Amino acid sequence: MPNLRYVVALALASLALAAPAPAAEEARMRLRDLGISIGHYPTGKFNAITDVAGVKVGHHTLAGPPGTPIHTGVTAIVPRDDVWNKKVFASQFRLNGNGEMTAAHWIEEAGWLETPILLTDTLSIPQVSDGVVTWMENHYPDMGLGDDVVIPCVAECDDSFLNDQRGRHNLGAHAMTAIEQAKSGPVAEGAVGAGTGMTSFRFKGGIGTSSRMVSKEDGGYTIGILVNCNMGTRGDLRIDGVPVGQEIPQLMPKSKPSEGSIIMVLATDAPLLPHQLNRMCRRMAMGLARTGTTAHHGSGDIAIAFSTATVVPHYPKELTMPVNAINNTHLDPLFDATIECMEEAVDNALCMAKTTVGRDGNTVYALPYPELRKAMRKHGHPVK
């Protein structure tokens, strides 16, 4: 049965005078397609979190025509197939706590992750959590009977400036679809999935991703990051050190979106223990700082990191398990690569997002390439 709130919202939108569609934009490109490279570590094949073998990403997007009230969605990050029985070491970090990521206490207590990670809007957490529970029960029929119950990992950002969030349009079925459609390879970015209604630095934000590879001498490991960007004020925005936000004061929303949030997800094949993954989470915060945002009082800035290198068994019979881990004194290349990767993931979200006209005609404009190019050249950066 369709969601009644969804049907009513679309019906009301069709009766109202539709807001004018935004002017045709230049085809959206990632940061490197514009000739701007962050840092010096090489990227993986897709420059995405899916460069970490076994990691998959899926989206389910709910977006009506311009001016309609529904602009939201769900994004799923699947660490590996059968993550329930083959858990991954994990940790989480709260930079600023006006946000939510369910299962955070258990992740920190146990040191592992045992479900997909779902991203969505704030008020959709209950429905999306329900979808994860249903998906897990379908795949593990003994769950809650002879086996443990599951605590879903669902993280949120507030998309209410563009989306009718009170309608709670993301349903459990949408969460299940995002998980089922998760795949390796290139990742859709910008106004897609959980990023559909997000605003960042008063530009259109959303989903962004990037990856880095450390040298063979440092282990040859891969780091991938995916973010849902909904944070920052215009004057703060910096791209590779250039104060882009100060150079582009135009194209501001007519009213002020919320202070915003960001969810940061890191995957790696480096053999890291939970406390080391917590250190990686904190380096993501340092990469975020390079973009200019300052984790305002009203922002929810939450990071989670996991490693696919170790299989943590579900109810093992053995008393102990062998674990391989990088010595702490050799972590610096991973820290450096994480900071670069995080910065570029945010920039990719901004570069790929499209101008969006949402509920009540609220409009958030895409980062304009001509002005971006002008700002970068002004500060000595070559761009296409």
N, C-alpha and C positions, 0 to 999 in steps of 0.2 A: 504494500500500500504506500503511495507516495506521501512524503512529508507534507502535512496540511499547511504548515507555516510557509513552506517553500512555494506551494501552489498559490496561496493567497498573495505572497509578496510579488510573484511574477504577474499575477492578474492585476494587482494595483499598479504595477509599473507599466503594464500595457495600456491601461486607461489614462495614465498621466502623459503629459507632453514629454516626449523623449528628449533628453539633453542632446545637444549637438555632438556628433562624433568628433574626436580630436583630429586635427589636421594630419595628413599622411606623414609618417615619420620615416627617416632613413632606416633601412633594415638594421636591426640591432646586432651588435657585435660584442664579443668578449674583449677584455682589456688588451690582451696580446694581439688581437686582430687590429687594434688601433695603434699598434706599434709601441705599447707601453708594457715593460716587463718589470716585475717586482723582484728584487733580490738577485741572487746568483746561482741558487740551486736549480737543477733542471726539473722540469715537470715530468709526470708520467704521460703515457700515451694519450689519455683523454683529458689531462689536467683536471681531474675530478676525484672525488672520494672513491669512486669505483675503480681507480687504478690499484687499490689495495685488493688483492685477489680474494674473491668470494663475497665481497661487499656489493650489495644491490640497492638501487633506489627506485621507488615508484611514487607517482603522483596521482591524485584524483582532484580535478579542478571543477569548481562551481563558479561560473562567471556568466552573468547575463549580458545583454547588449549595454552599451554606454548609457549611464544614467539609471540603470536598474539597481535594486538594492542588494543583490547577492553577488559578492566578490570574495570568495573564500575557497578553502580546500584542505586537503590532507596530503602530507608527504610521509613516506615510510622509508626508513633506512634499515635494511636487513643485514646484520653483521656476518652471518653465515647460514647455510641451510641447517635446519635442526638445531637452532641455538639453545633450545630448551635442554636437550640431552648433551649438547656439546657447548657449554657456556664459554664466554670469553671474559678474560680479566677486564675490569673496567673501574672507572672512578668518575666523580663529578665535582664541580666547583661552582659556588655561587659568588659571582662578582657583585651583583646587587639583587636583592631578594624580592622585589615586587613582581613576582612571576611564579610559575609553577612548572615543575617536572615531577610527575608521579614516579614512584619507585626509587626516588633519590636516596631515601634513608637505607633501603635494602641494598642498593648498589654500593653505598659507602660501607655498610656493615659487612656484607659478604665479600665485597671486592670483585664481583662479577656482574655481568649482564646476561639475562636469559630470555629476553624477548626482543622483537623488533623495536626500534625507536620511532615513535609517531610524532609528527609536528602538526599543529592545527591552531585555530583561534581559541581565545580564552574560554568562552562559554561553551565550547564544543568538547571540552575535556571529558565530561561524563559519557557522551555518546561515542566518542572515539575510543575511550577505554573499554566500553561495552563491546565495540567491534573487535578489539584486540582479544578480549576474553573469549568471544565466540569463535574467532579464528583459531585461537590456541586450543580450545575445547574440541573443535572439529578435527584438528590434527593430532591431538593427544586425548583420546576418549576417556582415559583413566583419570584425567585431571579433576581434582576435587572429589574423587571417589577413593581409589587406592593410591593416588599420587597427590602431590601438593596442589593447592590453588595457585593461580598466577597473579602477580602484581604488575600490570602493564606499565610501560615507560612511555608517557605521553607528555610532551612539552608544548607550551603555548606562547603566542604573542597576540596582542590586541589589534585587530584589524577593523575596529568599529568606525573609523573615519570613512572608510570606503564601503564597508559591509554592514548589512543589517544583522549585527551579531546577536541581538536579542531574539532573532528568529531561530537561532541554533540549527542552521541548515546542514551542517556536517553530521552525517549519521553513521551508525556503526557499520552499515553496509559499505559506505565510502571508505572507511578505514580498511576494511577487508579487501576492497578493490585495490587500494594503494599497495597493500602488502603483496597481493597476488600478482600485480603488474610490475613489481620491483624487478629490475634487471641490471646487469652489468653494462659497461660501455658508456657512451656520452650521456650526460645528465641534463635534462631541461632546466633552464634557469629563469630568473626574473619573476614575472607575474604568473606563477604556475603553482599548483598544489597549495601547500600552506602559505606560500608567498603571494597568492593572488591579490590579497587586499592590503599588503604591507606597505608602509611608508618609511623611508630612511633618509635622513638629512634633508627632509622636506622635498625630496625627490621620490619617485616610485622605487620601492625596494623589493624585497622578496628573497627568493632562493638564489644562492651563489655557491660555487664550489671551486676547489683548486687542489693540486697535489704537488708534492716535492719528493725527490729521490736523493738520498745521501750516497756518497761515493762507496765503491767497493771496499776501500780501506776502512770506512766507517760502518761497514756492514751491508751496504747495498739495499737498505730498507726503504720502504715507501710510506709516506704520510699523506693522507687525504682528509680534507675538511669540507663539510657542508654547513652552511649557515642559513638561517631565516632572519633577514635583516629588517628591523622595524624601529630603528633607533637613530639618535643623532639630530642636532640642529644644523641649519644650513651653514652658518659661519664656521663651524668646526671642521667641516669636511676637508680632508687632505688625501690626495692620491700621489703616492710615491714622494711624499714630502711637500707637494705643491698645495697651497691653500686654495683649492678649487672652489670651495664653498664661498669664500670671500670674493672670488673673481666672477661668480655667477649668482648675483643677488636676485635676478629675475625668475619668473616662472614659479613663484611661491604659491602654495595653496591659499585660498581666500580666508580660511579659518585655520586654527592651529590643531593639528593632529595631537594625539596623546604623546606623552614623553617617550613611549616606545619601549621596545625590548629587543633582545637578540638571543637566539638559541644557537649554540656552537657545538658541532658534532665532529669529533676527530676519530679516524680509524687508522691503524697502522699494522704492518706485519712485523714490526720490531718486537722482540720478546721483552715485554715490559711488565713489571709487577704493578699491582694496583696503586701503591704509593708513588711509583714513577709516572703512571698515567695521570695521577693528580697533578704532578709537576707539569706535565704536558698541557693539562687544562689551564693552568695558570699562565703558561706561555701563550696560549690562545688569547688570553686577556691582554697580554702585551702586544700581540699583533693587532687586536682590536683597537688598542690605544693609538696605534700608528695611523688609523683612519680618522682620528680626531675626536671620536666620541668619548664621553667622560663618565658613563654609567650614572646618569642622573638619579636623584632620590626616587623618582617614580618609575624607574626602569627595571625590567626583569632581565638580567643578563646572566645566563646559565650555560655552563659548558659541561660536556660529557665526552669522555675518551675511552676507547676500547682497543685491545690488541687481539688480532686473530692468530697470533703465533702459538698460543697454548690452548689446548682443549681441556676445559675444566669439566670433569664427568659429573653426571647427574646421579646422586646416590651411589658413589663408588663402593665396592666391597673392600678395596685395599685401604690399609691404614694411612698410607702416605702416597704422594704422587710426585714424579720427577718434574722439576720446573727449571727451565733455562732462562736466564735473564741477563741483560746488559749490565755491566758494572756501572755504577753511578758516575764514575770519573770519565766515562766515555759517552755521556748523554748530550754533551754540548752541541754536536752537529744536529741532533734531532730537535733540540730546543730552537736553534737558529732556523732550521727548515720550517718548523711549526709557525714561527712568527711570520716568516715570509708568506707561507701558505695561507694563513689566516687573513692577512691583509689583502691578498689577491682575491680570496673568496668573496669578501665584502665588495670589492671593486667590481667583480664579475656580476654580482647581484644588481648593482646600480647600472652597469653598462647594458645588461640584457633586459631589464624591465622596461615595459612600454607604458606610455601615458594611459592613465585609467580614470574614467569618469564613473564614480560609484553612487552610493545612496545619496539622495537629496541633491544630486548634481555636484557633490564634492569631487574635486579634480586634483589629481596628483600627477605632475608632469615627469616624463622620463628625463634623465640626465642628457642634456643636449650635446651632441658630438661637436658641432662647430665651436661652441663656447668652451667645451672641454679642450679641444685641440688648441684653441687660442691661448687658454690659460697655461697649458703645458709648455707650449712654445715660448711663451713670455718668460717662463722660468727655466728655459734652456733644455727642455726635454723634447727629443724628436718624436713625432707622431706622423701617422699617415695623412 
